[in-house]
């Protein structure tokens, strides 16, 4: 559940302050944790299209096979313990990626869209906690940056 808590912490700060970065207190040089795009992995969130409960992202880039996943906000805060949509994305650039949100969407409703790696390459989203920190198909990070965004539904 720590992975979920880390995601919740990261995106919770985003939801409250929209600053996209959280300091992780450790030593004198505290590493930064943030969400956003990386140099090898990204989600284009500008111009997201919506048709009923399906969102379409113009480009999703992932270094390795994986998943575009949507986590809901509940009671004003992100909930990283569950997801409401997922779609498989192949290594490299994926254009016009459609993802159906199973709970429905309301305009302006906040959600987290992020990448998860298909660790065992079985093309099945394994969103099962394997320890207190990680689900089997782990969140994609570049350094301290989790590849994801908190955005409102169009």
Residue pairs with C-beta under 8 A, 6 or more apart in sequence:
1 81
1 129
1 132
1 133
2 131
2 132
2 133
2 134
3 80
3 129
3 132
3 133
3 134
3 135
3 138
3 139
4 80
4 81
4 129
4 135
5 80
6 33
6 80
6 133
7 71
7 78
7 80
7 112
7 114
7 139
7 146
8 77
8 78
8 79
8 80
8 81
9 22
9 33
10 22
10 33
10 34
10 35
10 146
11 35
11 71
11 78
11 80
11 112
11 148
11 150
12 77
12 78
13 19
13 21
13 22
14 20
14 35
14 78
14 150
15 73
15 76
15 77
15 78
15 110
15 150
18 150
20 34
20 35
20 36
21 32
21 33
21 34
22 32
22 33
22 34
23 30
23 32
23 33
24 30
24 31
24 32
24 33
24 144
31 144
32 144
33 144
33 145
33 146
34 144
34 145
34 146
35 114
35 145
35 146
35 147
35 148
35 149
35 150
36 145
36 147
36 148
36 149
37 43
37 145
37 147
38 142
38 143
38 145
38 147
39 142
40 61
40 63
40 142
41 61
41 62
41 63
41 115
41 140
41 142
41 147
42 59
42 60
42 61
42 147
43 57
43 59
43 60
43 61
43 68
43 113
43 114
43 115
43 147
43 148
43 149
44 57
44 58
44 59
44 60
45 57
45 113
45 149
45 151
46 58
47 58
48 55
48 56
48 57
48 58
48 151
48 154
49 55
49 56
49 154
50 56
50 105
50 153
50 154
53 100
53 101
53 102
53 104
53 105
54 98
54 99
54 100
54 101
55 70
55 85
55 98
55 99
55 101
55 105
55 113
55 153
55 154
56 96
56 97
56 98
56 99
57 68
57 96
57 97
57 99
57 113
58 95
58 96
59 93
59 94
59 95
59 97
60 68
60 89
60 93
60 94
60 97
60 115
61 92
61 93
61 94
62 89
62 90
62 91
62 92
62 94
62 115
62 117
62 140
63 91
63 140
64 91
64 117
64 118
65 88
65 89
65 90
65 91
65 117
65 118
65 121
65 123
66 88
66 89
66 115
66 116
66 117
66 118
66 137
66 140
67 86
67 87
67 88
67 89
67 115
67 116
67 117
67 118
67 125
67 137
68 86
68 87
68 89
68 97
68 99
68 113
68 114
68 115
69 83
69 85
69 86
69 113
69 114
69 115
69 116
69 125
69 127
70 83
70 84
70 85
70 86
70 99
70 101
70 111
70 112
70 113
71 78
71 79
71 80
71 82
71 83
71 84
71 111
71 112
71 114
72 78
72 79
72 82
72 83
72 84
72 103
72 111
72 112
73 79
73 109
73 110
73 111
73 112
78 110
78 112
78 150
80 112
83 125
83 127
84 101
84 102
84 103
84 111
85 99
85 100
85 101
85 102
86 99
86 116
86 125
86 127
87 97
87 98
87 99
87 100
88 118
88 123
88 125
89 97
89 115
101 111
101 153
105 111
105 153
106 153
107 152
107 153
107 154
108 152
108 153
109 152
109 153
110 150
110 151
110 152
110 153
111 150
111 151
111 152
111 153
112 148
112 149
112 150
113 148
113 149
113 151
114 139
114 140
114 146
114 147
114 148
114 149
115 139
115 140
115 147
115 148
116 125
116 127
116 135
116 137
116 138
116 139
116 140
117 137
117 138
117 139
117 140
118 125
118 137
119 126
119 136
119 137
119 138
120 126
120 136
120 137
125 137
126 135
126 136
126 137
127 135
127 136
127 137
128 135
128 136
129 135
130 136
139 146
139 147
139 148
140 146
140 147
141 147
